[in-house]
Amino acid sequence: MDYIIGIDVGTTSTKALLYDLDGKIYAKANKGYTLYQDTPDMAEEDPDEIFNATSQAIQEVITKANRQDGKVVAVSWSAQQHSLIALDKNFKPLTRTMTWADNRAEKYAAQYKENGRGLEMYKRTGLPIHPMGPFYKLLWFKNEKPDIFKQAAYWVGIKEYIIWKYTGQLKEEVSMAAATGLLNMKTVKWDEEALKETGVKENQLPELVDTTYKIKGIQAEYAKVMGLDKDVYFVMGATDGALSTIGVGAIETGVLAINIGTSAAVRSFFDKPVIDPKARLYCYPVMKGKYLVGGPINNGGIVFSWAHDALFGGEQEAAKLLNIDSFDMLSKIAATVPAGSDGLIFHPYLGGERAPLWDANARGSFFGLNRKHTRAHMIRAVLEGLVYNLYSVTLALREVTGKPKAILAAGGFAKSKLWTQIMADVYESELTIPESYESGSLAAMFLAKMSLGLEDNLNDIKKYIGKSNTFEPNPKVYKKYRALIPIYLRLSRQFSSEYKSIADYQREFANDDDQD
């Protein structure tokens, strides 16, 4: 029997799953790494640390599965979007990986928004005007780090670097290229104007290939360590956003996919480019006849983790002693509070925000606190605020593309029945969630099967998704959420005039310790 590894290179960890050709999972592995945030705007990772994590994860699933009846025929890739690494002429990193969460190019995104050039770039490339985009990161390097900019022979993302290191081939598939802001979404070629603006030449970028493009063979030293055949195929795969959408079965036009991982997103496929006149949504080609339209959110599960540590740090030790998952414990605590958190509203902008604000200076807040409110109210307000934010992106998407036909969701949040119920209630819609929430790795496996000629219709991924759970909205809480969401939206607009002021304050005094 043959096997395929689907691997998902995320922001905080890499996951690998080993599948047989029928989609059965035989082993899983998860390897974490450091996100360097030395200043409020920095969010970097070590590319070789991530590479090592992928190697360890692949080795672990092969060892765990201990299958003697066949071999791994392909490794297929999903990865975080918007990363950027400068390489020298020998393909050695000159920088760490700037991730999507790095906001140091905020000044250049603001300039392009003010002078109108950002909107023109958006209309050609589908990249919203935000420092997450490698287009804006390149402007930052060009102006703030000219020595590195001049020394760089190549500019790549983390997936391209990893695959080059394994195979010696520098390629970039179209969905990842689209997320750079350097790809013309209509011609599906590197955009001449974007290259001119950044000063990057086409020969400094990887060769463009399809998502199902495969490379045969990897470096013998890596094959031996990981337990792979040296002639294994490496399938390019796609972005985590595209694959998590495919992996929940949201293939048809107008079916909405919601994912909450470390970050979060609302997405839908369309058969042609869709442009938002207000530039609130991205539009990226993925494969022929498939354009992914949606809004990415900085603040997903990472905010719940913050609340877990900041508000309930003391309870974590008790949870360990009782052998209780501390995140489950928090969900149970939040469930003791009524829907709407007795009028407590949380804006989850702890790391700036992409959709719907597109403001790297955005900051979080609790609003409406009174003496009645407890930590239980605060943790429920965090869960609700995250859903309100997703809903506000959905409103923008609905404005441009119409009402969704159905809503499918996936991600680690699905482990919490309370959180999923809040989403169904806020959306006032039935919510379908696959029991297997590793949608990105599953879709990567399926693209490998397409690449190998074992599948030819993207819709057929549905037979691999398995059972789903359906959450029905509770009409008893509609009134509460209908009243709170407009307040949430108005507040985010009113606060926006002060986001830059408080962000500048935090930058100025970030490391100022006035204690003697």
C-alpha positions as CSV (number, residue, x, y, z in Angstrom):
1,M,0.0,0.0,0.0
2,D,1.2,3.5,-0.8
3,Y,1.0,6.5,1.5
4,I,0.9,10.3,1.3
5,I,2.0,12.9,3.9
6,G,0.0,16.1,4.1
7,I,2.1,18.7,5.9
8,D,0.9,22.1,7.1
9,V,3.5,24.7,7.9
10,G,1.7,27.1,10.3
11,T,2.6,30.2,12.2
12,T,3.4,28.5,15.5
13,S,3.9,24.9,14.5
14,T,4.1,22.4,11.6
15,K,1.6,19.5,11.5
16,A,2.2,16.3,9.5
17,L,-0.4,13.6,8.8
18,L,0.3,10.3,7.1
19,Y,-2.6,9.0,5.0
20,D,-3.2,6.0,2.9
21,L,-4.7,6.4,-0.6
22,D,-8.2,6.0,0.9
23,G,-7.7,9.0,3.2
24,K,-7.3,7.0,6.4
25,I,-4.9,8.7,8.9
26,Y,-2.2,6.4,10.3
27,A,-0.1,9.0,12.3
28,K,0.1,12.6,13.3
29,A,2.9,14.9,14.5
30,N,3.1,18.5,15.6
31,K,6.3,20.4,16.0
32,G,6.4,24.0,17.4
33,Y,8.9,26.8,16.9
34,T,9.5,30.3,18.2
35,L,7.8,33.5,16.9
36,Y,10.2,36.3,17.6
37,Q,8.4,39.5,18.7
38,D,11.2,41.7,20.1
39,T,9.3,44.9,19.3
40,P,5.5,45.5,19.1
41,D,5.6,45.3,15.2
42,M,8.0,42.5,14.7
43,A,6.9,38.9,14.0
44,E,9.7,36.8,12.7
45,E,10.7,33.1,12.6
46,D,13.9,31.2,11.9
47,P,13.5,29.5,8.5
48,D,15.9,26.7,9.4
49,E,14.1,26.1,12.7
50,I,10.9,25.6,10.7
51,F,12.7,23.4,8.1
52,N,13.9,21.2,11.0
53,A,10.4,21.0,12.4
54,T,9.1,19.7,9.0
55,S,11.9,17.1,8.9
56,Q,11.1,16.0,12.5
57,A,7.4,15.9,11.8
58,I,7.8,13.8,8.7
59,Q,10.2,11.4,10.5
60,E,7.8,11.1,13.4
61,V,4.7,10.1,11.4
62,I,6.7,7.6,9.4
63,T,8.1,6.0,12.6
64,K,4.7,6.1,14.4
65,A,2.9,4.5,11.5
66,N,5.5,1.8,11.2
67,R,4.0,0.6,7.9
68,Q,5.9,-2.2,6.3
69,D,3.4,-2.8,3.5
70,G,4.3,0.1,1.3
71,K,6.0,3.4,1.0
72,V,5.4,7.2,1.1
73,V,5.0,8.2,-2.6
74,A,4.4,11.9,-2.0
75,V,4.7,14.8,0.4
76,S,2.3,17.6,-0.3
77,W,2.5,21.1,1.2
78,S,0.2,23.6,2.9
79,A,1.8,26.7,4.4
80,Q,1.2,30.1,5.9
81,Q,0.8,33.0,3.5
82,H,2.7,36.4,3.2
83,S,6.1,35.3,4.5
84,L,9.3,36.7,3.1
85,I,12.9,35.7,3.3
86,A,16.0,37.3,1.6
87,L,18.5,34.7,0.2
88,D,22.0,35.3,-1.0
89,K,23.4,34.0,-4.2
90,N,24.1,30.6,-2.5
91,F,20.5,30.4,-1.3
92,K,21.5,31.1,2.3
93,P,19.1,33.2,4.4
94,L,20.1,36.8,4.9
95,T,17.1,37.3,7.2
96,R,14.7,35.5,9.4
97,T,11.3,34.9,8.0
98,M,9.0,37.9,8.2
99,T,5.6,36.5,8.8
100,W,2.1,37.7,7.9
101,A,1.9,39.2,11.4
102,D,4.9,41.5,11.0
103,N,3.7,45.1,10.8
104,R,6.9,47.0,10.3
105,A,5.9,48.0,6.7
106,E,2.9,49.8,8.1
107,K,4.3,53.2,7.0
108,Y,4.6,52.1,3.4
109,A,1.1,50.6,3.3
110,A,-0.3,53.8,4.8
111,Q,1.5,55.8,2.1
112,Y,0.0,53.7,-0.7
113,K,-3.4,53.9,0.8
114,E,-3.2,57.7,1.0
115,N,-1.9,58.3,-2.5
116,G,-4.3,55.8,-4.2
117,R,-1.5,53.6,-5.6
118,G,-2.4,50.9,-3.1
119,L,-5.9,50.7,-4.6
120,E,-4.5,50.4,-8.1
121,M,-2.1,47.6,-6.9
122,Y,-5.1,45.9,-5.3
123,K,-7.1,45.9,-8.5
124,R,-4.3,44.2,-10.3
125,T,-3.0,41.8,-7.7
126,G,-5.9,41.2,-5.3
127,L,-3.7,42.0,-2.3
128,P,-5.3,44.4,0.2
129,I,-3.4,47.4,1.3
130,H,-1.7,46.1,4.5
131,P,1.9,45.5,5.7
132,M,1.2,41.7,5.8
133,G,1.9,41.7,2.0
134,P,5.4,40.9,0.8
135,F,4.9,43.8,-1.7
136,Y,5.0,46.2,1.2
137,K,7.6,44.3,3.1
138,L,9.9,44.6,0.1
139,L,9.4,48.4,0.1
140,W,10.4,48.3,3.8
141,F,13.6,46.4,3.0
142,K,14.4,48.7,0.1
143,N,14.1,51.8,2.3
144,E,15.0,50.6,5.8
145,K,17.5,47.8,5.1
146,P,19.2,48.8,1.9
147,D,22.3,46.7,2.5
148,I,20.2,43.5,2.8
149,F,18.1,44.6,-0.2
150,K,21.1,45.0,-2.4
151,Q,22.7,41.8,-1.2
152,A,19.6,39.7,-1.8
153,A,19.8,37.5,-4.8
154,Y,16.4,35.9,-4.3
155,W,13.2,36.7,-2.4
156,V,11.1,33.7,-1.3
157,G,8.5,32.6,1.2
158,I,8.9,29.8,3.8
159,K,7.3,27.1,1.7
160,E,9.6,27.8,-1.3
161,Y,12.6,27.9,0.9
162,I,11.8,24.5,2.5
163,I,11.1,22.8,-0.8
164,W,14.3,24.2,-2.3
165,K,16.3,22.9,0.6
166,Y,14.8,19.4,0.2
167,T,14.9,19.3,-3.6
168,G,17.3,22.0,-4.9
169,Q,14.5,23.4,-7.1
170,L,13.2,27.0,-6.5
171,K,9.5,27.0,-7.5
172,E,6.4,28.9,-6.3
173,E,2.8,27.8,-7.0
174,V,0.2,30.4,-8.0
175,S,-1.8,30.6,-4.8
176,M,1.3,31.4,-2.7
177,A,2.6,33.8,-5.4
178,A,-0.8,35.6,-5.4
179,A,-0.5,36.3,-1.7
180,T,2.7,38.2,-2.2
181,G,1.0,41.1,-4.1
182,L,3.5,40.6,-6.9
183,L,1.3,38.4,-9.1
184,N,-1.2,39.8,-11.6
185,M,-4.4,37.9,-10.8
186,K,-5.7,38.0,-14.3
187,T,-2.6,37.1,-16.3
188,V,-1.3,34.8,-13.5
189,K,2.2,36.1,-14.1
190,W,4.5,38.2,-12.1
191,D,3.1,41.8,-12.3
192,E,5.5,44.1,-14.1
193,E,4.3,47.2,-12.3
194,A,4.6,45.6,-8.8
195,L,8.2,44.5,-9.7
196,K,9.0,48.0,-10.9
197,E,7.6,49.6,-7.7
198,T,9.6,47.3,-5.4
199,G,12.8,47.2,-7.5
200,V,12.8,43.4,-7.6
201,K,13.6,41.6,-10.8
202,E,11.7,38.6,-12.1
203,N,14.9,36.4,-11.9
204,Q,15.0,37.1,-8.2
205,L,11.7,35.3,-7.8
206,P,10.9,31.6,-8.0
207,E,9.6,30.0,-11.2
208,L,5.8,30.0,-11.2
209,V,4.1,26.5,-11.3
210,D,0.6,25.0,-10.7
211,T,-0.6,23.9,-7.3
212,T,-0.4,20.2,-8.4
213,Y,3.2,20.6,-9.8
214,K,5.4,17.8,-8.5
215,I,9.2,17.5,-8.0
216,K,10.6,14.0,-8.1
217,G,13.4,13.2,-5.7
218,I,14.9,14.8,-2.6
219,Q,18.4,15.2,-1.3
220,A,19.6,11.7,-0.2
221,E,20.8,13.0,3.2
222,Y,17.3,14.1,4.1
223,A,15.6,11.0,2.7
224,K,17.7,8.8,4.9
225,V,17.1,10.7,8.1
226,M,13.3,11.0,7.6
227,G,12.8,7.5,6.2
228,L,11.6,8.6,2.8
229,D,12.5,7.0,-0.6
230,K,14.9,9.4,-2.4
231,D,12.5,9.3,-5.4
232,V,9.5,10.5,-3.4
233,Y,7.4,13.3,-5.1
234,F,7.2,16.7,-3.4
235,V,3.9,18.2,-4.5
236,M,3.8,22.0,-4.3
237,G,0.3,22.2,-2.7
238,A,-1.1,25.6,-1.9
239,T,-1.6,28.2,0.8
240,D,-3.1,27.3,4.1
241,G,-6.1,29.5,3.3
242,A,-6.9,27.8,0.0
243,L,-6.4,24.3,1.4
244,S,-8.4,24.8,4.6
245,T,-11.3,26.0,2.3
246,I,-11.0,23.0,0.0
247,G,-10.5,20.7,3.0
248,V,-13.9,21.5,4.5
249,G,-15.6,20.9,1.1
250,A,-16.4,24.6,0.4
251,I,-15.7,24.1,-3.3
252,E,-18.8,25.5,-5.0
253,T,-19.2,29.2,-5.6
254,G,-20.9,31.0,-2.7
255,V,-20.3,28.4,0.0
256,L,-18.7,30.1,2.9
257,A,-15.7,28.6,4.8
258,I,-14.7,29.9,8.2
259,N,-11.5,28.8,9.8
260,I,-10.1,29.7,13.3
261,G,-6.6,28.6,14.0
262,T,-3.9,30.8,15.4
263,S,-5.3,33.4,13.1
264,A,-8.7,33.2,11.3
265,A,-10.4,33.8,8.0
266,V,-13.7,33.9,6.1
267,R,-13.4,32.7,2.5
268,S,-15.3,31.5,-0.6
269,F,-14.4,30.3,-4.0
270,F,-15.5,32.1,-7.2
271,D,-14.9,31.2,-10.9
272,K,-13.5,34.6,-11.8
273,P,-11.8,37.5,-10.0
274,V,-13.9,39.5,-7.6
275,I,-12.9,43.0,-6.6
276,D,-14.2,44.9,-3.6
277,P,-14.4,48.6,-4.4
278,K,-13.4,49.3,-0.8
279,A,-10.4,46.9,-0.9
280,R,-11.5,45.0,2.2
281,L,-11.2,41.5,0.7
282,Y,-8.4,39.7,-1.0
283,C,-8.8,37.8,-4.3
284,Y,-6.2,35.2,-5.1
285,P,-6.1,32.7,-8.0
286,V,-5.6,29.1,-6.8
287,M,-6.1,27.0,-9.9
288,K,-7.9,27.3,-13.2
289,G,-11.5,28.6,-12.5
290,K,-10.9,28.9,-8.8
291,Y,-10.3,32.3,-7.2
292,L,-10.3,32.5,-3.4
293,V,-12.1,35.6,-2.1
294,G,-12.2,36.5,1.6
295,G,-10.8,38.3,4.6
296,P,-7.9,37.1,6.9
297,I,-8.0,38.0,10.5
298,N,-4.8,38.3,12.7
299,N,-6.6,37.5,15.9
300,G,-8.0,34.0,16.1
301,G,-7.2,31.3,18.6
302,I,-4.0,33.2,19.6
303,V,-6.4,35.7,21.4
304,F,-8.1,32.8,23.3
305,S,-4.6,31.6,24.3
306,W,-3.8,35.1,25.5
307,A,-6.9,35.2,27.7
308,H,-6.2,31.7,28.9
309,D,-2.7,32.9,30.2
310,A,-3.5,36.4,31.2
311,L,-6.8,35.9,33.0
312,F,-6.7,32.3,34.2
313,G,-3.0,31.6,34.8
314,G,-3.6,30.5,38.3
315,E,-6.1,27.9,37.3
316,Q,-3.8,26.1,34.9
317,E,-1.9,24.4,37.7
318,A,-5.2,23.2,39.2
319,A,-6.3,21.9,35.8
320,K,-3.0,19.9,35.5
321,L,-3.5,18.3,39.0
322,L,-7.1,17.3,38.1
323,N,-6.0,16.1,34.6
324,I,-8.4,18.5,33.0
325,D,-7.6,20.4,29.7
326,S,-7.4,24.0,30.8
327,F,-8.9,25.3,27.6
328,D,-11.9,23.1,28.1
329,M,-12.1,24.4,31.6
330,L,-12.3,28.0,30.3
331,S,-15.1,27.1,27.9
332,K,-17.0,25.6,30.8
333,I,-16.4,28.8,32.8
334,A,-17.6,30.9,29.9
335,A,-20.7,28.8,29.5
336,T,-21.9,29.9,33.0
337,V,-22.4,33.4,31.6
338,P,-25.5,34.3,29.5
339,A,-25.2,35.1,25.8
340,G,-24.0,38.7,25.3
341,S,-21.8,38.6,28.4
342,D,-24.2,40.9,30.2
343,G,-23.2,43.8,27.9
344,L,-19.5,43.3,27.9
345,I,-17.9,43.7,24.5
346,F,-14.4,42.7,23.5
347,H,-12.5,43.9,20.4
348,P,-9.9,41.2,19.7
349,Y,-7.3,43.4,18.0
350,L,-4.3,42.3,20.0
351,G,-1.9,42.1,17.0
352,G,-3.2,44.9,14.8
353,E,-5.9,43.7,12.4
354,R,-6.3,42.8,8.8
355,A,-9.9,42.3,7.7
356,P,-12.1,44.1,8.1
357,L,-10.1,47.1,9.5
358,W,-6.8,46.7,7.6
359,D,-5.2,48.7,10.3
360,A,-1.8,47.5,11.7
361,N,-2.2,49.9,14.6
362,A,-5.5,48.5,15.9
363,R,-5.5,47.5,19.5
364,G,-7.8,45.4,21.7
365,S,-10.3,46.6,24.3
366,F,-13.0,45.6,26.7
367,F,-16.0,47.9,26.6
368,G,-18.9,48.1,29.0
369,L,-17.2,46.8,32.1
370,N,-19.2,47.3,35.3
371,R,-19.1,45.8,38.8
372,K,-21.2,42.9,37.9
373,H,-18.6,41.5,35.4
374,T,-16.2,38.8,36.4
375,R,-13.4,36.9,34.7
376,A,-16.1,34.5,33.4
377,H,-17.8,37.3,31.6
378,M,-14.4,38.4,30.2
379,I,-13.6,35.0,28.8
380,R,-17.0,34.6,27.2
381,A,-16.7,38.2,25.8
382,V,-13.4,37.1,24.2
383,L,-15.1,34.2,22.5
384,E,-18.0,36.4,21.3
385,G,-15.7,39.2,20.2
386,L,-13.7,36.8,17.9
387,V,-17.0,35.7,16.3
388,Y,-18.3,39.3,16.0
389,N,-15.1,40.1,14.1
390,L,-15.6,37.1,11.8
391,Y,-19.1,38.2,11.2
392,S,-18.1,41.8,10.3
393,V,-15.8,40.3,7.6
394,T,-18.8,38.2,6.4
395,L,-20.9,41.3,6.1
396,A,-18.2,42.8,3.7
397,L,-18.1,39.6,1.7
398,R,-21.9,39.5,1.5
399,E,-22.0,43.0,0.3
400,V,-19.7,42.1,-2.6
401,T,-20.7,38.6,-3.5
402,G,-24.2,38.1,-2.0
403,K,-25.7,35.9,0.7
404,P,-23.8,32.6,1.2
405,K,-25.5,29.3,0.3
406,A,-24.1,27.5,3.3
407,I,-21.5,27.9,6.1
408,L,-18.8,25.4,6.8
409,A,-16.2,25.8,9.5
410,A,-13.1,24.2,10.7
411,G,-10.1,24.8,13.0
412,G,-9.1,24.1,16.6
413,F,-12.0,26.2,17.8
414,A,-14.4,23.4,16.8
415,K,-13.2,21.5,19.9
416,S,-15.3,24.0,22.0
417,K,-19.1,23.3,21.7
418,L,-19.7,26.7,23.3
419,W,-17.7,28.5,20.7
420,T,-19.3,26.8,17.8
421,Q,-22.7,27.5,19.2
422,I,-21.9,31.2,19.6
423,M,-20.9,31.2,15.9
424,A,-24.2,29.6,14.9
425,D,-26.1,32.1,17.1
426,V,-24.3,35.2,15.8
427,Y,-24.7,34.1,12.2
428,E,-28.3,33.0,12.8
429,S,-27.5,30.1,10.5
430,E,-26.9,26.4,10.6
431,L,-23.2,25.7,10.9
432,T,-21.6,22.5,9.6
433,I,-18.2,21.4,11.1
434,P,-16.3,18.3,9.9
435,E,-15.3,16.0,12.8
436,S,-11.7,16.0,11.3
437,Y,-10.5,19.6,11.7
438,E,-7.1,19.1,10.0
439,S,-8.6,20.4,6.7
440,G,-5.4,21.9,5.4
441,S,-3.4,18.6,5.6
442,L,-6.3,16.7,4.1
443,A,-6.6,19.0,1.1
444,A,-2.8,18.8,0.6
445,M,-3.1,15.0,0.5
446,F,-5.9,15.3,-2.1
447,L,-3.9,17.7,-4.3
448,A,-1.1,15.1,-4.2
449,K,-3.6,12.5,-5.5
450,M,-4.6,14.9,-8.3
451,S,-0.9,15.4,-9.1
452,L,-0.3,11.7,-9.3
453,G,-3.3,11.2,-11.6
454,L,-5.3,9.4,-8.9
455,E,-8.0,12.0,-8.7
456,D,-9.2,14.5,-11.3
457,N,-12.2,16.4,-9.8
458,L,-11.7,18.7,-6.8
459,N,-15.3,18.1,-5.6
460,D,-14.3,14.5,-4.9
461,I,-12.5,15.6,-1.8
462,K,-15.9,15.4,-0.1
463,K,-15.7,11.6,0.1
464,Y,-12.6,12.0,2.3
465,I,-14.0,14.5,4.7
466,G,-16.0,12.1,6.7
467,K,-18.7,12.8,9.3
468,S,-19.8,16.4,10.1
469,N,-21.5,17.9,13.1
470,T,-24.3,20.4,12.6
471,F,-25.0,23.3,15.0
472,E,-28.4,24.9,14.9
473,P,-28.8,28.5,16.0
474,N,-30.8,29.3,19.2
475,P,-33.6,31.8,18.4
476,K,-33.7,32.7,22.1
477,V,-30.4,34.6,21.9
478,Y,-30.9,36.3,18.5
479,K,-32.2,39.5,20.2
480,K,-29.1,39.9,22.3
481,Y,-26.6,39.5,19.5
482,R,-28.6,41.6,17.1
483,A,-28.4,44.5,19.6
484,L,-24.7,44.1,20.5
485,I,-23.2,43.6,17.0
486,P,-24.1,47.2,15.8
487,I,-22.5,48.6,19.0
488,Y,-19.4,46.4,18.3
489,L,-19.1,47.8,14.8
490,R,-19.7,51.4,15.7
491,L,-17.1,51.2,18.5
492,S,-14.5,49.8,16.2
493,R,-15.0,52.8,13.8
494,Q,-15.0,55.3,16.7
495,F,-11.9,53.8,18.3
496,S,-10.0,53.8,15.0
497,S,-9.2,57.5,15.3
498,E,-7.0,56.7,18.3
499,Y,-5.4,53.4,17.3
500,K,-2.4,55.1,15.8
501,S,-1.9,57.3,18.9
502,I,-1.9,54.4,21.4
503,A,0.2,52.2,19.0
504,D,2.8,55.0,18.7
505,Y,2.8,55.4,22.5
506,Q,3.5,51.6,22.9
507,R,6.3,51.8,20.4
508,E,7.9,54.7,22.1
509,F,7.8,53.3,25.6
510,A,8.0,49.6,24.7
511,N,11.3,49.0,26.5
512,D,11.2,52.0,28.9
513,D,11.6,50.8,32.4
514,D,11.5,53.8,34.8
515,Q,11.8,51.6,37.9
516,D,15.0,52.2,39.9
